[in-house]
Amino acid sequence: MPEEQAEIHQGTIVEYGVNGPWGRIRLSDETDAWFNEDIAFSAAGRIEVGEQVEVRLRYQEKSHLWEATRIRRARTAGSDGTDGALPSERAGQLSGTVRTFSPDKGFGFIGLDGRADVFVHQSHIVGQGFRYLLPGEPVEFEVEHNDAKNRLEARNVRAPAGRVRGTVKRFDHAKGWGFIKPDDGSPDVFFHHKSILAYSKAGRTTAEEGEQVEFELETPDGGRIRAIRVKRQDSRPPLLRFADMGNEADWLLRLAQKAEAEPWQHGDKPNPHSKWPVLKSYIQHTFARLEQEDRSNPGLKIVLGKDGNRPYACFNTGLVTPNQEEIFALFIGKDSGRDGRLWRLNGFHAASDNAMLGRFDRLPELAYYFDDPSVLLYDRRCELYMDIDHILDDNIGRFPEELQSRKYLARQSLEAARTQTQQRVYRNYKTAVPQFHRGSVQLLLPLCLLRPNVADLALVVSRNNMQYRGETVLTLDMAYNNARLLCRPDSEWLKP
């Protein structure tokens, strides 16, 4: 590759969009130089036709043309408090918004106000341990042009100065809002689940009490201060914080093949990106429960062992083989925990497999969810109440499409469905399907809104003395995911 000249040349942008993403610069000596539009950006924004620029050049012998490899607006030294250096000499300060980022692959792209995206790698995010970005997250960074790959790349990526850090003090998972305690000691700040940054729009964003977050402050007209663009400092599920699982499709396939056959795909709306969404949800939530239990009694639910000098760990998945042998997830110690993970998945094994023998003094117990089995049954003596306002105001998007834009009709259908549901569960207590959520057992009841014998939603009810309260509604796919954590649902209305 021809070498870049050190000399800085003056010129004027005379053309954009020539033979694709190329432009032309007329240099001060009337020579033309070509440039790729991807490099024509600076901290001040896109360089337009007619503007004066400073460039560095290299000569392309094959095409007998000069190509600009560094480009920025022309300026005098010190006019903006800088030394007038080009990006190759002093990286410019840029602000942008993350467009995409894959934590698994470790890279993504930052958008510059609708202009060409800037490549960003995980290694250039400022911080220690697990580092990642989320779509919609504001960032500041410096930029360099990678000549070999002919693209802009972000360096020294960090949060803007206006971002605030804090700890989630409280979060109501049913209603989807809570409060953050800022680290600077200022008053608690309200936030809504819709203000939490997420990897995708699939599913509802959430937060956990005690976790660290980063956010901005906003005061709507006439309203109270609230947190927006809230980023959880590590939103990975506990299982993915614990261990490097490898390729998701691979380990889910291995587990599905090892376990007794079950319908691990949703029925109404199959997931085009995964064959095992129910299995993924099950194993991640099972580990979360095991980790929680293990804090109070270490070594009971997540067991550590050794083979020579190599450390191992395992937990009971709660699944069994076709021959009813328990299946354990086996992990081997990692050489480095730079991402916060000290373990790497070895595989899924029955207790009798060679991989499990001789490495543990004892095998881990199953996850435990309740002490009183009566919580699994619906008590017909209790009256059922329903938080209709919350259900309609915050969860109308889960209703059938015919009702989403007709709130009054949705309310009438909901009232009628509640009466029918009560009668149905009175006749057959098995209609109520138990689920475990946020540390307690709740019951799921069918809501038939459009047809008398076909459930459209699941009503989540919690017991308080002699009353049941319908707190929220779930889609049937969401309800099956939650119910499967306790056992495979055996109900005529809740199927995968």
N, C-alpha and C positions, 0 to 999 in steps of 0.2 A: 504494500500500500504506500503511495507517495506520502512523504512527510509533510506535516503542517508547517507553514511558515510562521515564524515568531512575530513578524512585522504586522502591525495593525493598519488596515486600510480604511479610508473614508469612502462612502458611497451613498446612493439613493435607491430606495426600493422603487422599481418601475413596473413590475408585473407580478401577478400571482396566478396560480392555477394553470401553469404551462405544462402540457403533457402529463397531467395528473397533479400530484402534490408538490409541484416545483414552482419556484419564482425566480425573478431576475433582478440583479442589482447593477446599476450603472456606476462604476467606480470613478474616482476623481480624474483618472487619466483617460476616461472615455472607454475603458475596457469593460466588458460585461462579465459578471460572475453569477453562477447559478447556486441555488440553495434549496434544500428540502424544507417544506413549511413546518415540519415538526420541530425544527430548531429555532424558528423565528418567534420566540417568546422571551419575555423578560419579566421582572417583577412588576413593571408598569403595565403589562398587558400586551396584546398582539400588536406587532409592528405593521403599520398600514402602508399602502402605496403612497409614495411621495415623501416619506419620512427619511431623514438622514440617519445613517447607521454606521457603526464601526464593525469591521469583520476581520477574521483571519482566513487565509486562503490556502488551498493546496491545488496543485496542478494535476488534472487527470490526463495522463499521456494518451490513453486509449482513445478518448473523445476529443483531445486537444482543447479542453475547456478548463477554466478556473471554477472551483467549487468553494463556496463559503462554508466553513466548518464551525465558526463561532460568530455569533451575530447579536448585536444589541443596539439600542438607540444611541446615537452620538451624544456625548455630553462632555462638558469640561470638568477637569479634575476638581473635586470638592463642591460641585454644584448641588449635590444632594447629600453632602456629608460623607461621601465616599472618596476613594482615590481614583475613580474612573476606570477601574479594572474590568476586564471582560469576565464572563462566568468561569472560563477556564482558569483564571487567576484567583478569583474570589467569588465563591458561590453566592448567588443572589438570594435574598429572603423572599419566599413565595408563600402564598396562602391558597388553599384549595380544599376541596371536599372529596372524601374517598368515594370512588364510584363502585369498585368491586375489590374484594380481598378474600383469598382462600387460606384459612389457617393451616389446612392440611398441606397445601403446596407451598405456603410461605411467601406468596407474592400477590400483587394486585395492581390497581391503577388509581391514580388520583386525578380528578377532573379539575381543569383550570377554567372555570366560568364558560363552559361550552366549547372551549378550544381543545386541541389535541391532549390526550391523556398522558400522564407521566407515570412510568413504571416505578413500582416501589417493591423492595424486597424486605422481608422480615428482619434481616440483619441490620438494616439501616433505620429501624425504629428505635428511638431513644428509650432506654429502660433496662431493667434486669428481669431475668426469668422469662415467663411466657409473654410474648409481645405480639399483638395483633391489631388489626384495624377493622372497622365496621362501615358498611355503606351508609353515607350520610354524615359521617364523622368529620368535623372540621380539623384541619392540620396545618402546621407551618413546616416548611422544609427548604432545603437548598437543592439546587438542580445541577446536574452535569450531563453532558452529551456523551453517550457511549458510541464512539466512532465505529467500533467493530460491529455493533448491532444497529447502528444508525437510529438511536432513540434517546429521548430524554429519560433520565433516571433520577429519582429522588434520593437525597442524602440527609442525614440528621433530622429525621421526621419526628415531630413532637407536637404536643397539644398547644393551641394558641394560649397567649398569656391570660386571656379572660376566662379560661375554664377553671372551675372550682372543684375541689375534691371533698368527699364526705363519706359517711357511712349510712346505709339504710337503717333507719330506726324502727320503722314499722311498714308493713305492706299487707294490705287486704287482698288476698288472691281472688276472692269471689267478686269483689267490686272493682278490682284493678287499679287501686291507688294507694299511696302511702306517703311517708315523710322521710326526708334525708337530714341528718345532722351534719352540717358543714364542719370541716376540720378547723376552721378559723374561729370557732366558738360563736358564730352568728346564729340567729334563731333558726329553728327547723324549717325546712322548705318542702312544700307540697309537690308531688309529682304524680303523673298518670301513666298507666302502662303504655299508652300510645306515644309517649315521649321517650320511651326506652329504645335505643338503637338495637337493631336486630340483623342477623345474617340475611334473612328473607322475610317475606310477608306471610309465610306459611306458619300457622299457629299463633298463639297469643304470647306477647312478650311478658316477662315477669321479672321479679327481683326477690332476693332472699334477705331477711333481716340479718344485720351484722356484716354484710359484704361491702367492700369498697367500691365507690362509684365516682365518676367524673361527669360534670354537667355544666350547663350555662344557666344564667338567671334571666327570667323574662317577667315583665309586669304588664299584663294585658290592660287595655283601657278600663279603668274602674275596677280592676280585679286585684287579687293578691299575688304576691311574688310566687313564682313557680319555677321548677327545674325543667329544662328542655334538653333535648339531645343528650340524654343520660346514657353513659357508657359504663357497663359493668366491667371492672378491671380484669376479671377472668370469668367469662360466662360459659366456659366449658362445663358440661355435666361432670359430676364427681368422678365417674369412671374414666373420662378422658383427661382429667387432671391427675389421676392416680397412675395411669399407664399409657404407654404408646401402644395403641391397639393395631397399628398398621392400616392397611386398606380396608375400609369399612365393608365393602361388598364381599371381600374375601373372608373376613372373620364371621360375618353374619351367615354366609353360606356354610362354613365349617360347623357352626353351632346348629344351624337348621338341619344339617345332614346327620349330626350326632344325636339330636334329640328326637323324642317321639313326635310323629307327624302332627302338626297343628296348622290351622289356617292363619298364617302370619301376614296375609295381605288383607287390606280393607276391601269390603264387598261393594259398597255403593260407588265409591270413588277411588279406584285403584291408584296407587302412587306410581307415576311413570318413572321415577328416579330410584325406586327401591322395591325389591321383591319381598322384603321382610320388615315393613315399618312397625308392625305390632311387636315383633321380636326385639327390634332395636329399642323401642320404648320400654319393653318389659325388662331387658337386661340392665339398661341404664338406671331405671328406677329401683330395681332390686339392689344394685350395688349402692345406690344412695342411701337406702334404708340400712343396709349392712354396715356402711361406714358410720352412720349415725349411732347405731347400736354399739359398734366397736369402740366408740369414744368412751363410753361408760364402763366397758369391760374389755380392755384391749386383748387381742389375741383369740377372742371367742368366735368372731364372725369373719375376720380376715386374718388368716394364720400365716406366720412366717416360718420358713425352714431353710435348710442348707443341704448342699451336696458338695462335699469338700469345702472349698472356700467360696463357692458360688451361692449367693442368696436366692431364695425362691419365696413366692407368696401364692396363696390361692384363696378362693371363696366359693361357696356353694351357690350355683346358679338357680337352684330350685326346680330345674328341669331334670327329666330322666330319659334314659335311652329306651328304645322299644322293648328291652328286656327289664325295664324298671330299675336300672342302676342309676344312682345319682351322678349328675354331671358337675364337674368342678372347672372353674377357670384357673389356669396355671400361668404364673408370671415369673420371669427371670429378671434379676437385677440388671440395671443399665450401667454402663461405664460412666455416663455423664447425665446429669439432671439439669442441664442448662434451661430447659423449657419447664422446669418444675416437676417433671415426671421421673420417678426413680425406678420404674418397672417397665418391662416390655412383654406383651402377650406371647406366651409360648404356644398355647392351644387350649382346647376343651377336652377334658378327659374324664373317664369313669374312674372310680376309686381303684379298680383292679388293673388299670393301664400301667405299663412299665414306667411311664413318665411321672407317675404319682408315688411310686413305691420308694420307701427309704428316705424320703426328703422331709417328712413332717412327722412330729411326734403324735399328732392327732389331727383329724380333719375338721374343717369349720362347720358350724351349725347353720341351719336354714334361717332366713330372715323371719322375724317374729313381729306380728302386727296388732294383736289384741289379746287381752286377758280374759274378757267376758264374751263367750260365744253368742250371747243373746243380742249383741250389737249387730249381728249378721241378719237378724230377722226383723220384719216390720211389725211393730206393736199396734194392733188395730184399736187399742183403747185411746191412742193419741190423736189429737186433732191436727190436721194439716193446714198450714198457712203458707202463703207464697209471696215473695218479694217481687210483685208484678212490675213496679216502677223500674227497679234495677234490671230485671230481665228484659223489659222492652227498651229501655233507654240505652243499655250498654251491650246487649246481645241480640238485637234484632237481626243482625247479619247472619245469625245461625238459623234463623227461621227459613221455611220454604220460600222460594222466590216469590210465590204468589202473595205472600203476606208481608214481605219486607218493606214495601212501599205503601202499605195500607195498615197503619198502626192501630186504628180503631178495630178493624176486623181481626187483627192479630190478637188484640186484647180479648175480644169476645171468644175467639177460638181457644185461647189459653184458659179462660174461666171454664168453658165447657169441658175442656180436656182434663182439668183438675178434678171436676166432679166424677168424670168417667174413670179416672185413674184411681181415685179413692175407692170406688165401688169394685174395681178390678182387684186391687190389692187386698180388700176385705175378703173377697171370695177365695183368693189364693195368695198366701203370704210369700210364696216363692217368686211372685212377680217382681218383688223388690230385689235388686241385684246389688250386693255390697261392693264398695270400692274403698281403697285407702288413699287418702289425700291429705297432705300437710300434717301428718302425725295422728290422724284420727280416721275412724271408719265412718263412712257416709253410705247412704242408700240411693240407688238410681231407680227412678220410676218412669214408665213410658208415658209420653205425651202424644196422643193421636190428634193432630190438628186438622188434617184434611180428610182422612178416612177413618172410620171407627175402629178398625182392627190393625192398622198399620202405624207404628210409632214413627214420628218425625223427629222428635227430640227426646233427650233424657233429662228429667228433672232431678237435680241434686238436692237431697234433703238431709238435714242434720237434726239430731234430737236434743232437746233441752227440756229435761224433766218429762212432763206428759204432753209435750208438743213437738211436732215436726215442723221445720221451717224449710220451705223450698227456696234455696239461696240463689241458684243460677240454673241455666240450662246448658247442655252439651250436645254437640252433634253425636250421632250414633258411633261414628268412628272414634271420637274423643272418649266417649263413655266406655267403649270396648277396651281401648288402651288402658284406661284407669282400672277397670274391673279385672283385667287379666293379671294384674299384679298380685291379687289374692288367690285367684284360681281361674281355671277356664270357665267362663260364664255358661251356665246351663239354663237358658231361658229362651222361650219361643220368640221374644221380641228383640233381644239384643244379640245379634249375630255379626261376625266380622264380614 
